[in-house]
Amino acid sequence: MQKKFITNLGLILLLNFLVKPFWIFGIDLTVQNLLSTDYGFYFAVFNFSFLFNMLLDLGITNFNNRNIAQNSQLLNKHFSRIMVLKLLLAVVYLVVTFGIALIIGYHGRQLKFLLLLGANQFLISLIFYLRSNISGLLLFKTDSFLSVLDRILMIIFCSLLLWGNITSEPFRIEWFIYIQTLAYSLTALTALGIVIKKSAFKRLSWNRPFFIMIIKKSFPFALLVLLMTFYNRIDSVLIERLLPDAKGAEQVTVYASAFRLLDATNMIAFLFSVLLIPIFSRMIKNRESVEEMVRLSFTLLITIAIIVAAGSFFFSHELMNLLYREHIDESSGVFRLLMLGFVAISTTYVFGSLLTANGSLMQLNIIAACSMIISLTLNIILIPRLQAIGSAYASIITQYLSAVVQIIVAQYLFRFRINIRYLSTLGIFVLGVIGINLLTHRLGYSWLINFSIMLVGSFVFAALLRLLSVRSLINILKHG
């Protein structure tokens, strides 16, 4: 399993590093700088559309990923019925989302955007469900391709409108949303074709008892997704709602600027979980020890997370100044805090995946519920006083509390050995990376050269501490 994890992790990271940075820094960033306030408006509505996307899935995707990984023979039977259920849930999602939007005062252009973004949320949910079948079968190469297909299509379509001189009109935020809809639709059709072929699908099947059974089994997953979505995505919605109109729009723009790079780096951690949930599920069913896999995945991810978080903290102003034209000082302060949370987020992707694969949903839901309450409370207290940076404080506190509790629960359930030497090495690495950043930030070269020296020095330090060992990875690839 370690060999399968390393080889497929390498592939999925390679594809995503080739495609998604250009999307984030070439396309999405260009649109934000070009449209500024309009982008902030879009960002707030987008995050609102995200809050209730649990209703599109009800935890079916995570349940299905674990279930198909352990019982691949059920793919045909479940797929023909779950597709019907997904369509029914789309109707429920739209009714609830628009109902809440009207209650809190959304109107006019906000509702128009919400309809388009709600449709996109359905397509995204459908893609993730279809991919859960593919990854559940451990077809990671196919899943890796699908993980970047939508972004490849968006890059092509946006590039034509931004730089292709095919229209004399200025680029509009509505076009940005339409392009996403088209790209998600084409990706969903591609994934659907693959799953139909693998499942020998013949026709959709209405089966009310099955729907009730699936919803009951997936409900704990649904509750987990809902709670995690609220404490991860509600920040910008609260900023817009809790601050006066003009100030709210400005601060959402500031927060969106800082959040973009966290969202980008978050994709790295998310890709780990895409592989880890089915792998952990298969290993747990076969009664194999997961300790070495946990240590391998955690070490790889936390090493990257520490370097990224420290570098972002010390070079925050330079990075924001490179990317944006407005609100540099404010966004760099928010960015500095948000990126410190990446270490905690990475930790939860490993241990959260392990607990999900183990079926420890009650523990995860309690953690997520407490995290949501803490996040809401801190946001309501801090946003009126500190604005966007108050929300960043709320985020980092919530993320670290959640990560620590997940580690404690995993340790209790799996009885992992407490390796003092390993923990000491991690501590030394954190201190060393901070020292490297303090040193390189004060060098007399341009900041890009200083930043590059920091990255190289940090990875070399990780290798010297044997947190990253090329020889060990080669041995895994050779012998499994």
N, C-alpha and C positions, 0 to 999 in steps of 0.2 A: 504493500500500500504506500510506503514511503516513496518508492520509485515512481508509482503512478502520480502521486501528489506532486513531486518535484518536476517531472517532465511536463505535466499539464499546467502546473503553475507557471513554468517558464513560457509556455506557448501563450496562455491567456494574458500574461503580463506583457509579452512582446507585442501582441496584436493591439492591446489597449494603449500601450505607450506609443505605438506608431500612429494611432488614430485619434485618441481622445485629447491629448494635449493640443493638437491643432484645432479641434473643435472648441475647446475651452478658451485658448489664448488667441486663436486666429479668427474664429467666427463669433462665439458668444461674447467675448471681450469687445470685439469691434462693434457689435450691435449695442452693447451697453454704453460704450463711449459715444457712439453715434446718436443714440436716442435718450440717454441719461434718465430724466424724470419718467419718461414713458416706460423705460425698462424697469424702474423701481415700482411703478404701478403694476406692470405685468408680474414682477417677482412676488409682490404681496398677494395678488389674486392666485398665482400659481401655488404658493404655499397653502392658501386656503383650500384650493381644490385638492391638495394633497392630504389634508387633515382627515378626510372621511373615506380615503381610498381603501381602507380596510373593508368597507362594505362591498367593494368590488370583488373581494377575494374570500373574506371570512376565514383567513388562515389556510385556505385550501392549498395554496402553492407550497408552503412550508410542510404541511402535512403530506402532500403528494410527493414531494421530493424525498422525504424520509421513507414513505410507504413504498414507492416504486423502487427505491434503492434496496429495500429489504424483500420486496415481493414483485419482481418485474413481470410476472405472469398476469398481474391484474391490470396492466396498461390498457388493453383493448376494452375490457368491461367498464373500467372507470372513466376512460376518456370520452366515450360516446355519451355518457350521462353528465359528466361534470361540465362539458361544453354548454349544455342546455342551462345548467344551473348558473354558469357565468353570465349568460345573457339576461337571466332573471335578476341577478344581482346588480347588473348595470342600471336597470330601471330603478331599483331601490336606491342606489347611490345617487342618481341624478335627483330624485325626489327629495331625499334628505339634504343633500348639499344645497340645492336651491331654496329649500324651506328655511334652513339655518341662515343662508345668505340674506334672504328677505327680512328675517327677524332682526339681524344685526345692522340692517340699513344699506345693503348693497342695492345698487340701482343702475340703470342705463348701461354705460360702457362696461362697468364692472360685471354685470350679468351676462353681457355678450361675450366677454373674455372667459367668464366662468363656464359657459356652455362649451366653448371650443376646448378649453383646458380640461374640462370634465371628460370630453370625448377622448382626449389624449390620455388621460389617466386610465380609462377603460382599455385602450390599446396597449398601454404599458403593462397593465395587470394581465392582459391576455398573453402578451409575449412572455412575461415571467412564468405564467402557468405552463405554457407550451415548453419553455426551456426547462422547467422542473422535471418534465417527463424525460427529456433528453439527457440531462445531467443525472437523473435517477437511474438511468440505464448505464451510467458511467461513460457516456459518449462525449467526453470532455472536449475533444477537438471540434466536433460539430457545434457544441455549445459555445466554444471560444469564438468561432466565426460569427454566430448569431449575436454575441455580446457586443460586437462593434458594427454590425451591419447598419443599424439605424443611424449611427453617427456618420458612417461613410456617406450614406444617402443625404443626410442633412448638410454635410460639408459640400457636396456636389451642388445641391440645389441653392444653398445660401451663397456660395461663391459666384454662381451665375448671376444672382440678383445684386450682390454687392459690388462685384468687379467685372461682370461679363458684358456690361453696356447693352443689355437686352431690353432695358426700360429707361425712359427719361425721368420717371418719377422718383422722388427720394424714397429710400427704404423705409418701410413702416413696420411697427411691431406686430401688426396683424399678419403680415407676410411671414414673419418669423414663426408664428404659431401655426399657420397653414402648412409651412414646410415640415414642421414637426409631425403634424397629422399625416401627411403623405408618407413620410419616412417610416413612421410607426406602422402604418397600414401595410406597406410593402414588406416590412420585416415580419409582421404577424402572419401574412400570407405565406411567406417562405417557411417560417417555423411550423405553421399548420400543415403544410405539405409534407415536411419531414416526419412529423408525428403521425400523420395519417398513414404514411408508408410503413413506419415502424410498428404501428398498432394494428395493421390490417383492418383499419376502420371502414365500416360500410354505411352506417347511418346514425343520426342522432337518436337518442333514446330518452323518453320521458319516464321517470321512475320516482314517484313521490317518496316512497319509503327509503329509497337510496339517498335522495336529497337530504332527508331528515337525518339519516345515519351519518352522512358526510359532514353536515353542519355541526352535529353533536361532537364528532371526533375532531373536527378542525376548529371548533369554537375557542379552545385555549390558545391556539395559534393566532386566531383572529383578534382576541383580546390583547395578546402580546403586541401584535403589529399596531393596533390602535393606540395603545399606551405609549409605545416607543415613538410612533409618528407624532403624537402630541408633544412629547417633551423634546423631540428633535427639530420639529418644524413650526411650532407655534410662535417662535420668537418674533419673526417679522410681522406676523398678524397682530400680535400684541403691541408691537412698536407703533404700527399704523393706527390701532384703535385707541391706545392709551395717551398718545400725544396729539396736540392740535393739528389740524389738517396739513398746513404747510410744513410744520416741523416734523410731523409724522412721515410725510412723503420724503423729506430730506434724509431723515434718520434711517428709513428703510433702504434708501439708496446707499448710504454709508455701510449699513450692515450687509447688504447684498454684495458690495464690493469686497468686503472682508471674507464673507462666507464662500465666495466662489472658489478660492484656493483650498479651503477646507473641504469643500464638496469634491474638488478634483482629487485631492490626496485620499479622500475617503473611498474613492473608487478602488484604490489599491487594496485597502483592508477588506472591502466588500468582495473582491475577487477571491480572496482567501476563503471567505465563508461559502462562496458558491461551490468550491471544491470540498471544503471540510465537512459540511453537513451530510452529503451522501457517503463520503468516506467513513466518517465517524459512525454513521448509522449502520453501514455494512459491517464494520469492525465490532460494534457493540452486539449486533445480532449473532455474529459468529463467535462471540465471547473472546475476542482478541483484546490484548492490553492496548489501551490508547495512550498510555503515558508518554512513550517516545514520540508518537505523532503530535501530541499536544506540545511537547517541549520543542520539537523541530519547527512546527508552524509558528508558535509563539516567539521563538528566538528570531526567526527570519523577519517576522512582522514588527516586533517591538524594536529591533535594531534599526530598521528603516524609520519607524515612527519617532524614535528619540532623536535621530539625526535631523529629520524633517522639522520636528517641533522646535528644537533648539535653534536651527538655522533660521526658521521663520521668525522666531522671537527676536533674535539679535539683528536680523537684516529686514525687519518688517517695513520700515520706512522706505528703504531702497526698493523692495519688491513692489510695494503699492505705487511708488512714484514711477516705476517702470511700466506698470499696467494701466494706470488711470491718470486722468487730467484734473479731477476735482476731489475735494474732501480728503486729501492725502493724509494729513495729520490725524484726523478723526478715524479714518478707515484703518490706518496702520496700528492705532491703539486697540481697536476692536480685533483686528487680525492677529495681533500678538497674543491676545488671550485665547481666542478661538483655537489657534493652532496648538497651544499647549494641551488642549483637550484631545488632540489627535492620538496621543499616547493612550489615554483612557479608552477612546473609541476603538483603537486597534485591539486592545485587551479584550473588550467585550465581543469583538467579532470572533475571536478564538474561543473564549470560554462560553460565550452565548451560543455559538454553533455546537459546542460539545454538549451543553445542557439541552439544547433543542433536539439533537440527535438521540439523546438519552430519554427524551420524553418528559423531562423535568419542567413541564410548563407551569405548574402551580408556583414553583419557586421563582421562575422567571417573571411571571405575571405580578407577583407580590413586589419584586424588585422594581419592575417597570411602573407599577401603580405608585409606589412611594417616590420614584424619580419624577413622575409627572406632577405629583402634588408639590414636591420641592421646587421643581422648575417653575410652575405656575405662581407659587407664592413668591419666589425670589424675583421673577419678572415683574409681577404686579408692584412689588415694593421698590425695585431698583430702576425700572424704566422711567417713571416720572421724575426721578432724581438725577439719574446719570444718563438717560437716553439709551442710545445703541450700546454703549460700553457696559451699561448695567445689565443688558440682556446677555452680553458676552460673559460677564461674571456668573450669571445664573447658569449658563450652559456648562462652563468648565467645572463648577461645583457639582452639578448634577451628574456629569459624565464620570467624574472620578469616584463619587460615592457608589454609582452603579457598578463600575468596574471592580472595585474592591469587594463588594458583596458577592458578585458573581464568582470571583476567585475563591472566596471562602466557601461558598456553596459547592463548587466543583471539588475543592479539596475534601470537604466532608463526605460527598457522595462517592468519589473515586479513590479516596485514601492515597493520594499521591505522596511520594516521599518528599519531605522538605529538604531540599538540597541547599545547604547554607553556602557552599562554595559557589554555586551557580548564582544565587541571589547576590552574593558579595561582588561577583564579577559584573553583574548588571549595574550595581551601585557604582562601582569604579568606572564603568563605561559612561554612565550619566555624568559623573563629575568630570571625566576626561573630555567628553563632547562639549560641556559647558566651557571648560578651559580652552579648548581649541577655538571655540567661537569668540571668546574674549580676546584671544591673541590675534586671530585673523581679522577680526573687525577693526583692529587698530593698525593693521599694516598700511603702508603708504601707497599701495597700488589702488587701481580702480576697484569699486565694490564688487564687480563681477569676478575679477581675479581673486579677490579675497574670499568671496563666496565659494568659488571653485576649489581653492586651496582647503577651505573648511570641509567641503564634501569629501575630497580625496583623503585628507587627514583623518576624518572621522571613520571612514570605511577601512582605512589601514589600521587604525586603532582597534576597530571591531575584529579585524582579522588577527591581530596580535593577541587579543584576548580570547581568540578561538570562538567568538560568537558567530562569526561567519567563517566557515572553513571550506575552501574549495576542494580539498582532499576528501573531506567527509561527504560532500555532495557527489563527487565522482564515484566514491565507493557505493553510495546509495543507488546511483544510476546503473552501476555495473552489477551489483548483487541484490538490489531491492531492499 
